[in-house]
Amino acid sequence: MLIEDRNENVAPAKKKSTGRIDGVAATINALARAIIHEDTTSVFEKRGPRTL
């Protein structure tokens, strides 16, 4: 179950849930961090090419 506040923020509703929401909340947080922290820097810009 999800709740929405007056600013249209959506969050899991713990009071309305019949089970634990820890896994759902962790998944939402992980996806949000992955989307926000999109690194577009090339690996070659960071360390340069490797040679053998």
Rosetta constraint file for C-alpha pairs under 8 A:
AtomPair CA 1 CA 12 HARMONIC 6.04 0.50
AtomPair CA 1 CA 13 HARMONIC 5.52 0.50
AtomPair CA 1 CA 14 HARMONIC 7.88 0.50
AtomPair CA 1 CA 16 HARMONIC 6.40 0.50
AtomPair CA 1 CA 17 HARMONIC 6.07 0.50
AtomPair CA 2 CA 10 HARMONIC 6.51 0.50
AtomPair CA 2 CA 11 HARMONIC 5.57 0.50
AtomPair CA 2 CA 12 HARMONIC 4.50 0.50
AtomPair CA 2 CA 13 HARMONIC 5.09 0.50
AtomPair CA 3 CA 10 HARMONIC 5.65 0.50
AtomPair CA 3 CA 11 HARMONIC 5.50 0.50
AtomPair CA 3 CA 12 HARMONIC 6.21 0.50
AtomPair CA 3 CA 13 HARMONIC 5.66 0.50
AtomPair CA 4 CA 8 HARMONIC 5.57 0.50
AtomPair CA 4 CA 9 HARMONIC 5.42 0.50
AtomPair CA 4 CA 10 HARMONIC 4.54 0.50
AtomPair CA 4 CA 11 HARMONIC 6.57 0.50
AtomPair CA 5 CA 9 HARMONIC 5.55 0.50
AtomPair CA 5 CA 10 HARMONIC 6.87 0.50
AtomPair CA 12 CA 21 HARMONIC 7.31 0.50
AtomPair CA 12 CA 24 HARMONIC 7.88 0.50
AtomPair CA 12 CA 25 HARMONIC 6.92 0.50
AtomPair CA 13 CA 17 HARMONIC 6.33 0.50
AtomPair CA 14 CA 20 HARMONIC 7.77 0.50
AtomPair CA 14 CA 21 HARMONIC 6.67 0.50
AtomPair CA 17 CA 21 HARMONIC 7.34 0.50
AtomPair CA 21 CA 25 HARMONIC 6.05 0.50
AtomPair CA 22 CA 26 HARMONIC 6.04 0.50
AtomPair CA 23 CA 27 HARMONIC 6.16 0.50
AtomPair CA 24 CA 28 HARMONIC 6.23 0.50
AtomPair CA 25 CA 29 HARMONIC 6.16 0.50
AtomPair CA 26 CA 30 HARMONIC 6.09 0.50
AtomPair CA 27 CA 31 HARMONIC 6.16 0.50
AtomPair CA 28 CA 32 HARMONIC 6.16 0.50
AtomPair CA 29 CA 33 HARMONIC 6.20 0.50
AtomPair CA 30 CA 34 HARMONIC 6.15 0.50
AtomPair CA 31 CA 35 HARMONIC 6.16 0.50
AtomPair CA 32 CA 36 HARMONIC 6.14 0.50
AtomPair CA 33 CA 37 HARMONIC 5.84 0.50
AtomPair CA 34 CA 38 HARMONIC 6.37 0.50
AtomPair CA 41 CA 45 HARMONIC 6.67 0.50
AtomPair CA 41 CA 46 HARMONIC 7.43 0.50
AtomPair CA 42 CA 46 HARMONIC 6.76 0.50
AtomPair CA 43 CA 47 HARMONIC 6.34 0.50
AtomPair CA 43 CA 48 HARMONIC 7.14 0.50
AtomPair CA 44 CA 48 HARMONIC 4.19 0.50
AtomPair CA 44 CA 49 HARMONIC 5.70 0.50
